[in-house]
Amino acid sequence: MSDTPDLMNRALRMAHFFHDTYEGLAASFGYETREETRAFDAMSPNGQLMQAVCARWLEHNDARIRELEAKIAQLEADVCPWCKSKEEGMQAFLKEESQR
């Protein structure tokens, strides 16, 4: 795993988001989280593990993320590659992505 500052910052933000989302949803699934881990601690073993998992996921999916970012940027331009229309182009893009 390449621990670049950008990757690790993204992984930290992602781990924090997952942790907060998990804590926020737990009760609605009838689950009570442990009091000692309710606050995200990036320096704890659990926090470091979450960051490592997120960094691995980001590395694994980074090419696809960049590809989608490029497609979105193209759709935001005046002319889309599918039909020369922003709205129809976005619909075509979403249809294509839903079939993956």
Biopython code that builds the backbone (N, CA, C, O; Angstrom):
import numpy as np
from Bio.PDB.StructureBuilder import StructureBuilder

atoms = [
    (1, "MET", "N", (0.853, -1.179, 0.000)),
    (1, "MET", "CA", (0.000, 0.000, 0.000)),
    (1, "MET", "C", (0.894, 1.236, 0.000)),
    (1, "MET", "O", (1.800, 1.351, 0.825)),
    (2, "SER", "N", (0.640, 2.152, -0.918)),
    (2, "SER", "CA", (1.441, 3.376, -0.968)),
    (2, "SER", "C", (0.817, 4.422, -0.055)),
    (2, "SER", "O", (-0.287, 4.903, -0.307)),
    (3, "ASP", "N", (1.528, 4.765, 0.998)),
    (3, "ASP", "CA", (1.002, 5.687, 2.004)),
    (3, "ASP", "C", (1.301, 7.142, 1.642)),
    (3, "ASP", "O", (1.993, 7.834, 2.389)),
    (4, "THR", "N", (0.791, 7.605, 0.518)),
    (4, "THR", "CA", (0.989, 9.005, 0.145)),
    (4, "THR", "C", (0.112, 9.875, 1.037)),
    (4, "THR", "O", (-0.936, 9.428, 1.503)),
    (5, "PRO", "N", (0.534, 11.117, 1.277)),
    (5, "PRO", "CA", (-0.281, 11.996, 2.132)),
    (5, "PRO", "C", (-1.718, 12.157, 1.614)),
    (5, "PRO", "O", (-2.658, 12.151, 2.408)),
    (6, "ASP", "N", (-1.898, 12.300, 0.298)),
    (6, "ASP", "CA", (-3.238, 12.450, -0.255)),
    (6, "ASP", "C", (-4.088, 11.213, 0.027)),
    (6, "ASP", "O", (-5.236, 11.322, 0.458)),
    (7, "LEU", "N", (-3.512, 10.037, -0.219)),
    (7, "LEU", "CA", (-4.247, 8.789, 0.019)),
    (7, "LEU", "C", (-4.614, 8.666, 1.493)),
    (7, "LEU", "O", (-5.743, 8.306, 1.825)),
    (8, "MET", "N", (-3.676, 8.960, 2.366)),
    (8, "MET", "CA", (-3.941, 8.800, 3.794)),
    (8, "MET", "C", (-4.959, 9.831, 4.292)),
    (8, "MET", "O", (-5.765, 9.523, 5.169)),
    (9, "ASN", "N", (-4.931, 11.049, 3.745)),
    (9, "ASN", "CA", (-5.946, 12.043, 4.117)),
    (9, "ASN", "C", (-7.332, 11.602, 3.652)),
    (9, "ASN", "O", (-8.313, 11.722, 4.388)),
    (10, "ARG", "N", (-7.400, 11.096, 2.439)),
    (10, "ARG", "CA", (-8.685, 10.596, 1.923)),
    (10, "ARG", "C", (-9.172, 9.408, 2.756)),
    (10, "ARG", "O", (-10.358, 9.308, 3.070)),
    (11, "ALA", "N", (-8.251, 8.513, 3.109)),
    (11, "ALA", "CA", (-8.610, 7.343, 3.918)),
    (11, "ALA", "C", (-9.098, 7.762, 5.307)),
    (11, "ALA", "O", (-10.046, 7.180, 5.835)),
    (12, "LEU", "N", (-8.455, 8.764, 5.893)),
    (12, "LEU", "CA", (-8.875, 9.256, 7.207)),
    (12, "LEU", "C", (-10.290, 9.835, 7.127)),
    (12, "LEU", "O", (-11.135, 9.529, 7.968)),
    (13, "ARG", "N", (-10.546, 10.665, 6.122)),
    (13, "ARG", "CA", (-11.893, 11.245, 5.975)),
    (13, "ARG", "C", (-12.934, 10.151, 5.747)),
    (13, "ARG", "O", (-14.034, 10.205, 6.297)),
    (14, "MET", "N", (-12.580, 9.170, 4.939)),
    (14, "MET", "CA", (-13.500, 8.073, 4.648)),
    (14, "MET", "C", (-13.763, 7.233, 5.909)),
    (14, "MET", "O", (-14.909, 6.882, 6.192)),
    (15, "ALA", "N", (-12.719, 6.918, 6.653)),
    (15, "ALA", "CA", (-12.865, 6.129, 7.883)),
    (15, "ALA", "C", (-13.729, 6.875, 8.895)),
    (15, "ALA", "O", (-14.574, 6.276, 9.560)),
    (16, "HIS", "N", (-13.514, 8.175, 9.007)),
    (16, "HIS", "CA", (-14.304, 8.991, 9.923)),
    (16, "HIS", "C", (-15.775, 8.982, 9.493)),
    (16, "HIS", "O", (-16.669, 8.843, 10.328)),
    (17, "PHE", "N", (-16.018, 9.131, 8.198)),
    (17, "PHE", "CA", (-17.390, 9.090, 7.679)),
    (17, "PHE", "C", (-18.037, 7.735, 7.971)),
    (17, "PHE", "O", (-19.169, 7.684, 8.454)),
    (18, "PHE", "N", (-17.327, 6.632, 7.683)),
    (18, "PHE", "CA", (-17.886, 5.302, 7.941)),
    (18, "PHE", "C", (-18.182, 5.111, 9.420)),
    (18, "PHE", "O", (-19.234, 4.589, 9.788)),
    (19, "HIS", "N", (-17.256, 5.535, 10.261)),
    (19, "HIS", "CA", (-17.454, 5.388, 11.704)),
    (19, "HIS", "C", (-18.695, 6.161, 12.162)),
    (19, "HIS", "O", (-19.554, 5.616, 12.855)),
    (20, "ASP", "N", (-18.778, 7.436, 11.767)),
    (20, "ASP", "CA", (-19.920, 8.257, 12.184)),
    (20, "ASP", "C", (-21.233, 7.717, 11.634)),
    (20, "ASP", "O", (-22.256, 7.746, 12.318)),
    (21, "THR", "N", (-21.204, 7.231, 10.410)),
    (21, "THR", "CA", (-22.412, 6.654, 9.806)),
    (21, "THR", "C", (-22.814, 5.382, 10.544)),
    (21, "THR", "O", (-23.992, 5.179, 10.837)),
    (22, "TYR", "N", (-21.845, 4.531, 10.843)),
    (22, "TYR", "CA", (-22.083, 3.294, 11.580)),
    (22, "TYR", "C", (-22.702, 3.594, 12.945)),
    (22, "TYR", "O", (-23.699, 2.989, 13.340)),
    (23, "GLU", "N", (-22.091, 4.539, 13.651)),
    (23, "GLU", "CA", (-22.610, 4.912, 14.968)),
    (23, "GLU", "C", (-24.023, 5.491, 14.860)),
    (23, "GLU", "O", (-24.880, 5.214, 15.699)),
    (24, "GLY", "N", (-24.257, 6.295, 13.823)),
    (24, "GLY", "CA", (-25.560, 6.917, 13.651)),
    (24, "GLY", "C", (-26.663, 5.935, 13.288)),
    (24, "GLY", "O", (-27.823, 6.137, 13.649)),
    (25, "LEU", "N", (-26.306, 4.874, 12.575)),
    (25, "LEU", "CA", (-27.311, 3.906, 12.122)),
    (25, "LEU", "C", (-27.501, 2.720, 13.073)),
    (25, "LEU", "O", (-28.525, 2.039, 13.011)),
    (26, "ALA", "N", (-26.550, 2.475, 13.928)),
    (26, "ALA", "CA", (-26.563, 1.270, 14.763)),
    (26, "ALA", "C", (-27.882, 1.076, 15.514)),
    (26, "ALA", "O", (-28.458, -0.012, 15.481)),
    (27, "ALA", "N", (-28.355, 2.107, 16.180)),
    (27, "ALA", "CA", (-29.579, 1.977, 16.988)),
    (27, "ALA", "C", (-30.790, 1.604, 16.133)),
    (27, "ALA", "O", (-31.655, 0.855, 16.587)),
    (28, "SER", "N", (-30.863, 2.112, 14.911)),
    (28, "SER", "CA", (-32.017, 1.803, 14.057)),
    (28, "SER", "C", (-32.007, 0.343, 13.598)),
    (28, "SER", "O", (-33.000, -0.148, 13.061)),
    (29, "PHE", "N", (-30.882, -0.352, 13.811)),
    (29, "PHE", "CA", (-30.794, -1.775, 13.506)),
    (29, "PHE", "C", (-30.805, -2.614, 14.787)),
    (29, "PHE", "O", (-30.510, -3.809, 14.761)),
    (30, "GLY", "N", (-31.149, -1.969, 15.908)),
    (30, "GLY", "CA", (-31.233, -2.673, 17.177)),
    (30, "GLY", "C", (-29.883, -3.036, 17.767)),
    (30, "GLY", "O", (-29.781, -3.952, 18.582)),
    (31, "TYR", "N", (-28.858, -2.326, 17.359)),
    (31, "TYR", "CA", (-27.509, -2.613, 17.821)),
    (31, "TYR", "C", (-26.996, -1.474, 18.677)),
    (31, "TYR", "O", (-27.119, -0.306, 18.310)),
    (32, "GLU", "N", (-26.424, -1.813, 19.814)),
    (32, "GLU", "CA", (-25.833, -0.795, 20.685)),
    (32, "GLU", "C", (-24.315, -0.916, 20.592)),
    (32, "GLU", "O", (-23.744, -1.968, 20.879)),
    (33, "THR", "N", (-23.679, 0.166, 20.190)),
    (33, "THR", "CA", (-22.221, 0.148, 20.043)),
    (33, "THR", "C", (-21.546, 0.279, 21.399)),
    (33, "THR", "O", (-22.170, 0.679, 22.382)),
    (34, "ARG", "N", (-20.288, -0.057, 21.438)),
    (34, "ARG", "CA", (-19.536, 0.024, 22.697)),
    (34, "ARG", "C", (-19.245, 1.481, 23.018)),
    (34, "ARG", "O", (-18.805, 2.243, 22.158)),
    (35, "GLU", "N", (-19.492, 1.853, 24.244)),
    (35, "GLU", "CA", (-19.309, 3.238, 24.674)),
    (35, "GLU", "C", (-17.876, 3.735, 24.452)),
    (35, "GLU", "O", (-17.664, 4.888, 24.076)),
    (36, "GLU", "N", (-16.908, 2.867, 24.685)),
    (36, "GLU", "CA", (-15.506, 3.292, 24.573)),
    (36, "GLU", "C", (-15.053, 3.513, 23.125)),
    (36, "GLU", "O", (-13.977, 4.068, 22.900)),
    (37, "THR", "N", (-15.847, 3.094, 22.152)),
    (37, "THR", "CA", (-15.457, 3.315, 20.749)),
    (37, "THR", "C", (-16.451, 4.211, 19.998)),
    (37, "THR", "O", (-16.390, 4.305, 18.772)),
    (38, "ARG", "N", (-17.349, 4.858, 20.711)),
    (38, "ARG", "CA", (-18.349, 5.698, 20.038)),
    (38, "ARG", "C", (-17.761, 6.930, 19.377)),
    (38, "ARG", "O", (-18.255, 7.376, 18.342)),
    (39, "ALA", "N", (-16.720, 7.477, 19.961)),
    (39, "ALA", "CA", (-16.038, 8.621, 19.349)),
    (39, "ALA", "C", (-14.892, 8.077, 18.496)),
    (39, "ALA", "O", (-14.124, 7.228, 18.948)),
    (40, "PHE", "N", (-14.780, 8.565, 17.268)),
    (40, "PHE", "CA", (-13.716, 8.102, 16.378)),
    (40, "PHE", "C", (-12.362, 8.577, 16.896)),
    (40, "PHE", "O", (-12.163, 9.767, 17.143)),
    (41, "ASP", "N", (-11.443, 7.644, 17.055)),
    (41, "ASP", "CA", (-10.081, 7.949, 17.493)),
    (41, "ASP", "C", (-9.125, 7.414, 16.431)),
    (41, "ASP", "O", (-8.851, 6.216, 16.370)),
    (42, "ALA", "N", (-8.630, 8.309, 15.608)),
    (42, "ALA", "CA", (-7.771, 7.912, 14.488)),
    (42, "ALA", "C", (-6.487, 7.225, 14.943)),
    (42, "ALA", "O", (-5.880, 6.481, 14.172)),
    (43, "MET", "N", (-6.067, 7.464, 16.185)),
    (43, "MET", "CA", (-4.812, 6.890, 16.675)),
    (43, "MET", "C", (-5.007, 5.540, 17.360)),
    (43, "MET", "O", (-4.030, 4.849, 17.650)),
    (44, "SER", "N", (-6.248, 5.159, 17.620)),
    (44, "SER", "CA", (-6.499, 3.874, 18.271)),
    (44, "SER", "C", (-6.267, 2.737, 17.270)),
    (44, "SER", "O", (-6.270, 2.974, 16.062)),
    (45, "PRO", "N", (-6.067, 1.510, 17.757)),
    (45, "PRO", "CA", (-5.927, 0.381, 16.828)),
    (45, "PRO", "C", (-7.140, 0.263, 15.887)),
    (45, "PRO", "O", (-6.984, -0.016, 14.699)),
    (46, "ASN", "N", (-8.336, 0.477, 16.425)),
    (46, "ASN", "CA", (-9.542, 0.409, 15.597)),
    (46, "ASN", "C", (-9.531, 1.503, 14.540)),
    (46, "ASN", "O", (-9.842, 1.240, 13.378)),
    (47, "GLY", "N", (-9.181, 2.716, 14.922)),
    (47, "GLY", "CA", (-9.128, 3.827, 13.976)),
    (47, "GLY", "C", (-8.073, 3.614, 12.906)),
    (47, "GLY", "O", (-8.295, 3.932, 11.738)),
    (48, "GLN", "N", (-6.927, 3.079, 13.298)),
    (48, "GLN", "CA", (-5.870, 2.810, 12.329)),
    (48, "GLN", "C", (-6.270, 1.694, 11.372)),
    (48, "GLN", "O", (-5.954, 1.741, 10.183)),
    (49, "LEU", "N", (-6.964, 0.695, 11.898)),
    (49, "LEU", "CA", (-7.454, -0.389, 11.039)),
    (49, "LEU", "C", (-8.470, 0.138, 10.031)),
    (49, "LEU", "O", (-8.414, -0.204, 8.850)),
    (50, "MET", "N", (-9.390, 0.966, 10.495)),
    (50, "MET", "CA", (-10.384, 1.550, 9.591)),
    (50, "MET", "C", (-9.700, 2.359, 8.495)),
    (50, "MET", "O", (-10.090, 2.272, 7.331)),
    (51, "GLN", "N", (-8.697, 3.136, 8.847)),
    (51, "GLN", "CA", (-7.975, 3.932, 7.848)),
    (51, "GLN", "C", (-7.248, 3.036, 6.857)),
    (51, "GLN", "O", (-7.225, 3.326, 5.661)),
    (52, "ALA", "N", (-6.658, 1.955, 7.339)),
    (52, "ALA", "CA", (-5.945, 1.033, 6.450)),
    (52, "ALA", "C", (-6.914, 0.357, 5.485)),
    (52, "ALA", "O", (-6.600, 0.189, 4.306)),
    (53, "VAL", "N", (-8.086, -0.029, 5.977)),
    (53, "VAL", "CA", (-9.103, -0.646, 5.111)),
    (53, "VAL", "C", (-9.566, 0.355, 4.057)),
    (53, "VAL", "O", (-9.697, 0.009, 2.883)),
    (54, "CYS", "N", (-9.810, 1.582, 4.473)),
    (54, "CYS", "CA", (-10.256, 2.620, 3.538)),
    (54, "CYS", "C", (-9.172, 2.932, 2.508)),
    (54, "CYS", "O", (-9.479, 3.121, 1.331)),
    (55, "ALA", "N", (-7.911, 2.989, 2.934)),
    (55, "ALA", "CA", (-6.810, 3.242, 2.000)),
    (55, "ALA", "C", (-6.720, 2.117, 0.982)),
    (55, "ALA", "O", (-6.510, 2.366, -0.205)),
    (56, "ARG", "N", (-6.878, 0.888, 1.435)),
    (56, "ARG", "CA", (-6.841, -0.257, 0.515)),
    (56, "ARG", "C", (-7.981, -0.172, -0.486)),
    (56, "ARG", "O", (-7.790, -0.419, -1.676)),
    (57, "TRP", "N", (-9.178, 0.180, 0.003)),
    (57, "TRP", "CA", (-10.335, 0.314, -0.897)),
    (57, "TRP", "C", (-10.081, 1.420, -1.915)),
    (57, "TRP", "O", (-10.346, 1.242, -3.103)),
    (58, "LEU", "N", (-9.569, 2.557, -1.457)),
    (58, "LEU", "CA", (-9.289, 3.672, -2.365)),
    (58, "LEU", "C", (-8.258, 3.280, -3.413)),
    (58, "LEU", "O", (-8.426, 3.596, -4.591)),
    (59, "GLU", "N", (-7.197, 2.598, -3.004)),
    (59, "GLU", "CA", (-6.189, 2.153, -3.965)),
    (59, "GLU", "C", (-6.800, 1.217, -4.995)),
    (59, "GLU", "O", (-6.532, 1.331, -6.191)),
    (60, "HIS", "N", (-7.615, 0.300, -4.522)),
    (60, "HIS", "CA", (-8.239, -0.698, -5.397)),
    (60, "HIS", "C", (-9.192, -0.050, -6.397)),
    (60, "HIS", "O", (-9.298, -0.507, -7.535)),
    (61, "ASN", "N", (-9.877, 0.998, -5.988)),
    (61, "ASN", "CA", (-10.909, 1.620, -6.815)),
    (61, "ASN", "C", (-10.514, 2.961, -7.415)),
    (61, "ASN", "O", (-11.324, 3.597, -8.089)),
    (62, "ASP", "N", (-9.282, 3.400, -7.179)),
    (62, "ASP", "CA", (-8.875, 4.730, -7.607)),
    (62, "ASP", "C", (-8.999, 4.940, -9.118)),
    (62, "ASP", "O", (-9.452, 5.998, -9.556)),
    (63, "ALA", "N", (-8.607, 3.961, -9.908)),
    (63, "ALA", "CA", (-8.696, 4.115, -11.365)),
    (63, "ALA", "C", (-10.148, 4.306, -11.789)),
    (63, "ALA", "O", (-10.442, 5.141, -12.644)),
    (64, "ARG", "N", (-11.042, 3.547, -11.202)),
    (64, "ARG", "CA", (-12.466, 3.662, -11.536)),
    (64, "ARG", "C", (-13.014, 5.010, -11.072)),
    (64, "ARG", "O", (-13.814, 5.628, -11.775)),
    (65, "ILE", "N", (-12.595, 5.464, -9.907)),
    (65, "ILE", "CA", (-13.031, 6.765, -9.395)),
    (65, "ILE", "C", (-12.587, 7.862, -10.354)),
    (65, "ILE", "O", (-13.376, 8.739, -10.704)),
    (66, "ARG", "N", (-11.339, 7.816, -10.774)),
    (66, "ARG", "CA", (-10.814, 8.826, -11.714)),
    (66, "ARG", "C", (-11.557, 8.776, -13.047)),
    (66, "ARG", "O", (-11.835, 9.815, -13.646)),
    (67, "GLU", "N", (-11.876, 7.566, -13.511)),
    (67, "GLU", "CA", (-12.633, 7.409, -14.760)),
    (67, "GLU", "C", (-14.007, 8.061, -14.643)),
    (67, "GLU", "O", (-14.443, 8.768, -15.552)),
    (68, "LEU", "N", (-14.686, 7.822, -13.525)),
    (68, "LEU", "CA", (-16.006, 8.424, -13.318)),
    (68, "LEU", "C", (-15.909, 9.933, -13.170)),
    (68, "LEU", "O", (-16.761, 10.660, -13.681)),
    (69, "GLU", "N", (-14.886, 10.412, -12.481)),
    (69, "GLU", "CA", (-14.695, 11.858, -12.352)),
    (69, "GLU", "C", (-14.505, 12.498, -13.728)),
    (69, "GLU", "O", (-15.025, 13.583, -13.986)),
    (70, "ALA", "N", (-13.763, 11.831, -14.606)),
    (70, "ALA", "CA", (-13.540, 12.354, -15.951)),
    (70, "ALA", "C", (-14.847, 12.372, -16.751)),
    (70, "ALA", "O", (-15.120, 13.324, -17.481)),
    (71, "LYS", "N", (-15.650, 11.316, -16.609)),
    (71, "LYS", "CA", (-16.939, 11.267, -17.308)),
    (71, "LYS", "C", (-17.867, 12.372, -16.808)),
    (71, "LYS", "O", (-18.548, 13.027, -17.598)),
    (72, "ILE", "N", (-17.888, 12.573, -15.501)),
    (72, "ILE", "CA", (-18.739, 13.623, -14.927)),
    (72, "ILE", "C", (-18.279, 14.990, -15.416)),
    (72, "ILE", "O", (-19.104, 15.833, -15.769)),
    (73, "ALA", "N", (-16.977, 15.213, -15.439)),
    (73, "ALA", "CA", (-16.457, 16.491, -15.934)),
    (73, "ALA", "C", (-16.862, 16.705, -17.384)),
    (73, "ALA", "O", (-17.206, 17.819, -17.778)),
    (74, "GLN", "N", (-16.821, 15.646, -18.173)),
    (74, "GLN", "CA", (-17.232, 15.745, -19.572)),
    (74, "GLN", "C", (-18.717, 16.096, -19.661)),
    (74, "GLN", "O", (-19.118, 16.907, -20.496)),
    (75, "LEU", "N", (-19.528, 15.484, -18.802)),
    (75, "LEU", "CA", (-20.970, 15.763, -18.814)),
    (75, "LEU", "C", (-21.271, 17.189, -18.386)),
    (75, "LEU", "O", (-22.270, 17.773, -18.807)),
    (76, "GLU", "N", (-20.414, 17.742, -17.557)),
    (76, "GLU", "CA", (-20.607, 19.118, -17.116)),
    (76, "GLU", "C", (-20.180, 20.125, -18.176)),
    (76, "GLU", "O", (-20.504, 21.309, -18.085)),
    (77, "ALA", "N", (-19.457, 19.652, -19.175)),
    (77, "ALA", "CA", (-19.058, 20.525, -20.278)),
    (77, "ALA", "C", (-20.277, 20.773, -21.179)),
    (77, "ALA", "O", (-21.317, 20.130, -21.035)),
    (78, "ASP", "N", (-20.124, 21.701, -22.090)),
    (78, "ASP", "CA", (-21.247, 22.051, -22.971)),
    (78, "ASP", "C", (-21.710, 20.904, -23.859)),
    (78, "ASP", "O", (-22.898, 20.805, -24.167)),
    (79, "VAL", "N", (-20.796, 20.043, -24.271)),
    (79, "VAL", "CA", (-21.155, 18.965, -25.205)),
    (79, "VAL", "C", (-20.774, 17.633, -24.578)),
    (79, "VAL", "O", (-19.634, 17.441, -24.155)),
    (80, "CYS", "N", (-21.717, 16.726, -24.520)),
    (80, "CYS", "CA", (-21.419, 15.396, -23.988)),
    (80, "CYS", "C", (-21.050, 14.463, -25.143)),
    (80, "CYS", "O", (-21.417, 14.727, -26.288)),
    (81, "PRO", "N", (-20.323, 13.367, -24.853)),
    (81, "PRO", "CA", (-19.876, 12.490, -25.930)),
    (81, "PRO", "C", (-20.982, 11.625, -26.536)),
    (81, "PRO", "O", (-20.798, 11.076, -27.623)),
    (82, "TRP", "N", (-22.114, 11.491, -25.866)),
    (82, "TRP", "CA", (-23.153, 10.586, -26.351)),
    (82, "TRP", "C", (-24.115, 11.246, -27.336)),
    (82, "TRP", "O", (-24.433, 10.674, -28.379)),
    (83, "CYS", "N", (-24.575, 12.442, -27.004)),
    (83, "CYS", "CA", (-25.664, 12.974, -27.828)),
    (83, "CYS", "C", (-25.650, 14.481, -27.994)),
    (83, "CYS", "O", (-26.593, 15.051, -28.544)),
    (84, "LYS", "N", (-24.603, 15.133, -27.531)),
    (84, "LYS", "CA", (-24.471, 16.583, -27.651)),
    (84, "LYS", "C", (-25.466, 17.348, -26.785)),
    (84, "LYS", "O", (-25.645, 18.551, -26.979)),
    (85, "SER", "N", (-26.111, 16.686, -25.843)),
    (85, "SER", "CA", (-27.060, 17.328, -24.941)),
    (85, "SER", "C", (-26.715, 16.957, -23.507)),
    (85, "SER", "O", (-26.516, 15.779, -23.212)),
    (86, "LYS", "N", (-26.639, 17.931, -22.613)),
    (86, "LYS", "CA", (-26.296, 17.654, -21.219)),
    (86, "LYS", "C", (-27.281, 16.689, -20.567)),
    (86, "LYS", "O", (-26.876, 15.675, -19.997)),
    (87, "GLU", "N", (-28.570, 17.000, -20.649)),
    (87, "GLU", "CA", (-29.569, 16.179, -19.958)),
    (87, "GLU", "C", (-29.607, 14.758, -20.516)),
    (87, "GLU", "O", (-29.586, 13.793, -19.752)),
    (88, "GLU", "N", (-29.663, 14.624, -21.828)),
    (88, "GLU", "CA", (-29.698, 13.292, -22.424)),
    (88, "GLU", "C", (-28.386, 12.555, -22.183)),
    (88, "GLU", "O", (-28.372, 11.337, -22.003)),
    (89, "GLY", "N", (-27.296, 13.293, -22.180)),
    (89, "GLY", "CA", (-25.999, 12.679, -21.905)),
    (89, "GLY", "C", (-25.929, 12.124, -20.501)),
    (89, "GLY", "O", (-25.410, 11.026, -20.302)),
    (90, "MET", "N", (-26.439, 12.852, -19.519)),
    (90, "MET", "CA", (-26.442, 12.373, -18.136)),
    (90, "MET", "C", (-27.315, 11.127, -18.017)),
    (90, "MET", "O", (-26.947, 10.177, -17.326)),
    (91, "GLN", "N", (-28.456, 11.123, -18.679)),
    (91, "GLN", "CA", (-29.325, 9.948, -18.649)),
    (91, "GLN", "C", (-28.629, 8.741, -19.268)),
    (91, "GLN", "O", (-28.724, 7.633, -18.740)),
    (92, "ALA", "N", (-27.932, 8.945, -20.380)),
    (92, "ALA", "CA", (-27.194, 7.855, -21.018)),
    (92, "ALA", "C", (-26.088, 7.345, -20.106)),
    (92, "ALA", "O", (-25.872, 6.139, -19.989)),
    (93, "PHE", "N", (-25.386, 8.279, -19.458)),
    (93, "PHE", "CA", (-24.310, 7.910, -18.537)),
    (93, "PHE", "C", (-24.857, 7.074, -17.380)),
    (93, "PHE", "O", (-24.290, 6.032, -17.048)),
    (94, "LEU", "N", (-25.957, 7.524, -16.763)),
    (94, "LEU", "CA", (-26.534, 6.795, -15.638)),
    (94, "LEU", "C", (-27.022, 5.417, -16.069)),
    (94, "LEU", "O", (-26.868, 4.445, -15.329)),
    (95, "LYS", "N", (-27.608, 5.326, -17.257)),
    (95, "LYS", "CA", (-28.064, 4.027, -17.765)),
    (95, "LYS", "C", (-26.871, 3.087, -17.960)),
    (95, "LYS", "O", (-26.917, 1.919, -17.577)),
    (96, "GLU", "N", (-25.816, 3.612, -18.555)),
    (96, "GLU", "CA", (-24.612, 2.818, -18.787)),
    (96, "GLU", "C", (-24.021, 2.328, -17.463)),
    (96, "GLU", "O", (-23.638, 1.164, -17.340)),
    (97, "GLU", "N", (-23.950, 3.223, -16.474)),
    (97, "GLU", "CA", (-23.379, 2.864, -15.189)),
    (97, "GLU", "C", (-24.247, 1.848, -14.438)),
    (97, "GLU", "O", (-23.723, 0.983, -13.736)),
    (98, "SER", "N", (-25.558, 1.952, -14.582)),
    (98, "SER", "CA", (-26.449, 1.032, -13.873)),
    (98, "SER", "C", (-26.349, -0.390, -14.417)),
    (98, "SER", "O", (-26.741, -1.343, -13.743)),
    (99, "GLN", "N", (-25.829, -0.534, -15.620)),
    (99, "GLN", "CA", (-25.707, -1.854, -16.230)),
    (99, "GLN", "C", (-24.373, -2.515, -15.919)),
    (99, "GLN", "O", (-24.131, -3.648, -16.336)),
    (100, "ARG", "N", (-23.504, -1.818, -15.189)),
    (100, "ARG", "CA", (-22.197, -2.391, -14.820)),
    (100, "ARG", "C", (-22.343, -3.402, -13.736)),
    (100, "ARG", "O", (-21.351, -3.987, -13.299)),
]
sb = StructureBuilder()
sb.init_structure("model")
sb.init_model(0)
sb.init_chain("A")
sb.init_seg("    ")
for serial, (resi, resn, name, xyz) in enumerate(atoms, 1):
    if name == "N":
        sb.init_residue(resn, " ", resi, " ")
    sb.init_atom(name, np.array(xyz, "f"), 0.0, 1.0, " ", f" {name:<3s}", serial, name[0])
structure = sb.get_structure()
